[in-house]
Amino acid sequence: MQKVGVLGGLGPKATVYFMDMVIENTHATKDQDNIDMLVSNHATIPDRTDYILYIHISARGVANEFY
């Protein structure tokens, strides 16, 4: 059985979309034929808006908040 683990941070809707794409592109005839997935939807991740808009936060500065 195949397994997939993904760490991301693009938001809950992106997570749902990704999972749907995996399911829709898996040839399964029953539930048990699907790929096992472990998902962590880390909703408390710091806001990325400033970084996305290139205002003042560096990617390293955002990552350091987790460690």
CNS distance restraints for C-alpha pairs under 8 A (distance, minus, plus):
assign (resid   1 and name CA) (resid  33 and name CA) 8.00 0.50 0.50
assign (resid   1 and name CA) (resid  35 and name CA) 6.98 0.50 0.50
assign (resid   1 and name CA) (resid  36 and name CA) 7.75 0.50 0.50
assign (resid   2 and name CA) (resid  35 and name CA) 5.51 0.50 0.50
assign (resid   2 and name CA) (resid  36 and name CA) 6.66 0.50 0.50
assign (resid   3 and name CA) (resid  35 and name CA) 5.50 0.50 0.50
assign (resid   3 and name CA) (resid  36 and name CA) 4.75 0.50 0.50
assign (resid   3 and name CA) (resid  37 and name CA) 6.07 0.50 0.50
assign (resid   4 and name CA) (resid  35 and name CA) 7.03 0.50 0.50
assign (resid   4 and name CA) (resid  36 and name CA) 6.36 0.50 0.50
assign (resid   4 and name CA) (resid  37 and name CA) 5.22 0.50 0.50
assign (resid   4 and name CA) (resid  38 and name CA) 6.99 0.50 0.50
assign (resid   5 and name CA) (resid  37 and name CA) 5.98 0.50 0.50
assign (resid   5 and name CA) (resid  38 and name CA) 5.50 0.50 0.50
assign (resid   5 and name CA) (resid  39 and name CA) 6.92 0.50 0.50
assign (resid   6 and name CA) (resid  38 and name CA) 7.40 0.50 0.50
assign (resid   6 and name CA) (resid  39 and name CA) 6.74 0.50 0.50
assign (resid   7 and name CA) (resid  39 and name CA) 7.70 0.50 0.50
assign (resid   7 and name CA) (resid  40 and name CA) 7.27 0.50 0.50
assign (resid   9 and name CA) (resid  41 and name CA) 7.90 0.50 0.50
assign (resid   9 and name CA) (resid  42 and name CA) 7.34 0.50 0.50
assign (resid   9 and name CA) (resid  45 and name CA) 7.46 0.50 0.50
assign (resid  10 and name CA) (resid  14 and name CA) 5.94 0.50 0.50
assign (resid  10 and name CA) (resid  15 and name CA) 7.35 0.50 0.50
assign (resid  11 and name CA) (resid  15 and name CA) 6.42 0.50 0.50
assign (resid  11 and name CA) (resid  41 and name CA) 7.70 0.50 0.50
assign (resid  11 and name CA) (resid  43 and name CA) 7.35 0.50 0.50
assign (resid  12 and name CA) (resid  16 and name CA) 6.29 0.50 0.50
assign (resid  12 and name CA) (resid  41 and name CA) 6.42 0.50 0.50
assign (resid  12 and name CA) (resid  43 and name CA) 7.46 0.50 0.50
assign (resid  13 and name CA) (resid  17 and name CA) 6.07 0.50 0.50
assign (resid  14 and name CA) (resid  18 and name CA) 6.02 0.50 0.50
assign (resid  15 and name CA) (resid  19 and name CA) 6.18 0.50 0.50
assign (resid  15 and name CA) (resid  41 and name CA) 7.43 0.50 0.50
assign (resid  16 and name CA) (resid  20 and name CA) 6.10 0.50 0.50
assign (resid  17 and name CA) (resid  21 and name CA) 6.20 0.50 0.50
assign (resid  18 and name CA) (resid  22 and name CA) 6.34 0.50 0.50
assign (resid  19 and name CA) (resid  23 and name CA) 6.22 0.50 0.50
assign (resid  20 and name CA) (resid  24 and name CA) 5.95 0.50 0.50
assign (resid  21 and name CA) (resid  25 and name CA) 6.04 0.50 0.50
assign (resid  22 and name CA) (resid  26 and name CA) 6.17 0.50 0.50
assign (resid  23 and name CA) (resid  34 and name CA) 6.86 0.50 0.50
assign (resid  23 and name CA) (resid  35 and name CA) 7.67 0.50 0.50
assign (resid  26 and name CA) (resid  34 and name CA) 6.47 0.50 0.50
assign (resid  26 and name CA) (resid  35 and name CA) 7.45 0.50 0.50
assign (resid  27 and name CA) (resid  33 and name CA) 7.70 0.50 0.50
assign (resid  27 and name CA) (resid  34 and name CA) 7.60 0.50 0.50
assign (resid  28 and name CA) (resid  32 and name CA) 7.87 0.50 0.50
assign (resid  28 and name CA) (resid  33 and name CA) 4.87 0.50 0.50
assign (resid  28 and name CA) (resid  34 and name CA) 5.70 0.50 0.50
assign (resid  29 and name CA) (resid  33 and name CA) 6.49 0.50 0.50
assign (resid  30 and name CA) (resid  34 and name CA) 7.47 0.50 0.50
assign (resid  46 and name CA) (resid  62 and name CA) 7.16 0.50 0.50
assign (resid  46 and name CA) (resid  65 and name CA) 7.94 0.50 0.50
assign (resid  48 and name CA) (resid  52 and name CA) 6.04 0.50 0.50
assign (resid  48 and name CA) (resid  62 and name CA) 7.93 0.50 0.50
assign (resid  49 and name CA) (resid  53 and name CA) 6.10 0.50 0.50
assign (resid  50 and name CA) (resid  54 and name CA) 6.02 0.50 0.50
assign (resid  50 and name CA) (resid  55 and name CA) 5.20 0.50 0.50
assign (resid  50 and name CA) (resid  56 and name CA) 6.39 0.50 0.50
assign (resid  50 and name CA) (resid  57 and name CA) 6.22 0.50 0.50
assign (resid  51 and name CA) (resid  55 and name CA) 6.15 0.50 0.50
assign (resid  51 and name CA) (resid  56 and name CA) 6.64 0.50 0.50
assign (resid  51 and name CA) (resid  57 and name CA) 5.13 0.50 0.50
assign (resid  51 and name CA) (resid  58 and name CA) 6.40 0.50 0.50
assign (resid  51 and name CA) (resid  59 and name CA) 6.98 0.50 0.50
assign (resid  57 and name CA) (resid  61 and name CA) 6.39 0.50 0.50
assign (resid  57 and name CA) (resid  62 and name CA) 7.00 0.50 0.50
assign (resid  58 and name CA) (resid  62 and name CA) 6.55 0.50 0.50
assign (resid  59 and name CA) (resid  63 and name CA) 6.23 0.50 0.50
assign (resid  60 and name CA) (resid  64 and name CA) 6.10 0.50 0.50
assign (resid  61 and name CA) (resid  65 and name CA) 6.82 0.50 0.50
assign (resid  62 and name CA) (resid  66 and name CA) 7.70 0.50 0.50
assign (resid  63 and name CA) (resid  67 and name CA) 7.30 0.50 0.50
